Amino acid sequence: MKVTAIIPDELIAEAMDLSKSKTITETLKIALISYNRSQKIKQLGVAVLNEPLAFKYSAQEMRDLNRE
């Protein structure tokens, strides 16, 4: 997809430096992938808060099972 965007040069330069990318396109791909991942992690955190994980075994029961 071709996109025209007005982004400050300093922001692009910093992102390129941090990502070690050689092109703006590569930098933007890395930035978008990173952003998408962080948002998915936040959503997962909210889901776990709304419905906490339930464990079937206690810590000691897990140790005992692992030793078998």
C-alpha positions in Angstrom: 0.0 0.0 0.0 1.3 3.4 -0.9 0.8 6.1 1.8 1.7 9.7 2.0 2.2 10.9 5.5 3.7 14.0 7.1 6.1 12.8 9.9 8.7 14.9 11.5 12.2 14.1 10.2 13.6 13.8 13.8 11.0 11.1 14.6 11.9 9.1 11.5 15.6 9.5 12.1 15.3 8.4 15.7 13.2 5.4 14.7 15.7 4.4 12.0 18.6 4.7 14.4 16.8 2.6 17.1 15.6 -0.1 14.7 18.9 -0.2 12.7 16.9 0.1 9.5 18.4 1.4 6.3 15.1 2.6 4.7 12.1 4.5 5.9 9.8 1.7 4.7 11.6 -0.9 6.7 11.5 1.4 9.8 7.8 2.0 9.5 7.2 -1.8 9.1 9.2 -2.5 12.3 7.4 0.3 14.1 3.9 -0.9 13.1 4.6 -4.5 13.9 5.9 -3.5 17.3 2.9 -1.2 18.0 0.5 -4.0 16.9 2.2 -6.5 19.2 2.1 -4.1 22.2 -1.6 -3.5 21.7 -2.3 -7.2 21.5 -0.4 -7.7 24.8 -2.5 -5.0 26.4 -5.7 -6.6 25.1 -4.6 -9.9 26.5 -3.8 -8.3 29.9 -7.3 -6.9 30.0 -8.8 -10.3 29.1 -6.9 -11.9 31.9 -8.0 -9.3 34.4 -11.6 -9.8 33.3 -11.4 -13.6 33.5 -8.4 -14.6 35.6 -6.6 -17.8 34.8 -7.6 -20.8 36.9 -5.0 -23.5 37.7 -6.0 -27.1 38.1 -3.1 -28.1 40.3 -1.3 -26.5 43.2 2.5 -25.9 43.0 3.2 -29.0 45.1 0.9 -31.1 43.0 2.8 -29.9 39.9 6.2 -30.8 41.5 4.9 -34.2 42.4 3.6 -34.8 38.8 6.9 -33.6 37.3 8.9 -36.1 39.5 6.9 -39.1 38.3 
